[in-house]
Amino acid sequence: MSPATAIGSPLSLPIAIDLAAHDDFEAWRDHARSLLRARIPPGQVIWNEPGQYGDLLASASGATFSEKRIHITVSRDFLELGEKVICHNDSARFALLYRLLWRHQQHPRLLQDVADADVRRAQAMAKEVRRDIHKMRAFVRFRLVEEGKGEERYVAWFEPEHHIIRANVRFFVDRFANMRWSILTPDLSIHWDGALLSETAGATARDAPQGDPVEDMWTRYYASIFNPARVKVGAMLKEMPRRYWKNMPETAIVPSLIAGARARESAMIAAGEDVFPTQFPESLGKVAEEIAACRRCSIGCKGTRAVSGDGALDGGVMVIGEQPGDEEEKAGKPFVGPAGQLLNRYLDEADIDRGTLYVTNAVKHFKFEPRGPRRIHQRPTAGEIDTCRFWLDAERSILKPRTIVALGASAARAVLGRTPSVQNERGRPIALPGGTQLWITVHPSFLLRAADTIQKREKENFLADWVKIREAAFPPMV
Ligand code: URA
């Protein structure tokens, strides 16, 4: 006998299936198998989502139907497609999947027929669901909430288009394993306490926190680096649809920035741009404190120790690496591991005292992938570098270095706002607004990894870059 709830006979009357969840593919599959074994054709089945018709049909139910032992064919492709389609918000999805499964028994290659209307609809639904999953990963913004007794929780509000929360939850658990967090959505809220996941009912935007103390500063900063000359509204809307903006602090000001873009552009050209119009925290100590608490990108959210800059405050030269490595994270200081030791050697050879430099990184948290007991370095993305640029600009606004040395493309991006070709732009100063000179050279770990055939030449070039930097930044006293 079937686990499904049926009304009437299998011969002609409709069969109502009451689903307990919107997104449970396994449960749908159990029902679909029973229906298939009872040879109930798709046109005879009514699929009820939770809350769809109240208990109207369910209350009339109770009949059962008998199943035959038949072999059911299900391809891996169908399962993969079904797991996505089930998350769509179209109430026709359950019927569509059953129709496909039914037809699939006669035509095992059905899913390859891209001209078939059912196949096309299912693929389009799967695509929309994948897109929604991606948007949630990109646009969820956590805000810190103090829960008392020193406990902290990061809470985000998100409004998905489809039923994707459970399908996406593993991503957030893996990414933010060390944090306690909650994602509130209208249909369902999920909570992670560092070890266990739990679910509660849906929430409203008012249940989520509305901002944190640095947020105002962050918003002003975003306004200051917004380049009106580069606004491509169509591309922006495609990548970041307007419906997500309201939950992202940095986008709250985008509409007014776009509206004023043209006027701002002319004013910028006429007046020359202020180097740092934003008000940053007033001391490096305060900046370091805020960096330690920063969870604005997924690297920071892992909760590892942040590494702020370190070194001379009045030497006028700032050296920027990519991000702290394993040893730097443990020591809490930049460039103390193998790359740092190599850097020290070349500084010595170029006759530069590292004690006269302020050394920092483009990204302040260590991005890695655990591999057994080891933590393997992972490159930060352009988005992560751009997010962390707020902190580098805070260091720059306080120290006002005359010379900046960017070690590698990530560091250069953090200064220029674009990723340059290091080999094309190295070895000569680049003038920055405010009179600062930027020098770009390779990252020392590039030398550690370089093939034997180019290593000698690359080492010579690296030393030559540092000699030029010394001549420009520390001219001899006469
Ligand atoms: N590599 C970097 O870019 N920065 C460090 O601090 C260490 C290694």
Boltz pocket constraint, residues with backbone or C-beta under 6 A from the ligand:
constraints:
  - pocket:
      binder: B
      contacts: [[A, 321], [A, 322], [A, 323], [A, 324], [A, 325], [A, 328], [A, 333], [A, 334], [A, 335], [A, 336], [A, 337], [A, 339], [A, 340], [A, 360], [A, 361], [A, 407]]
      max_distance: 6.0
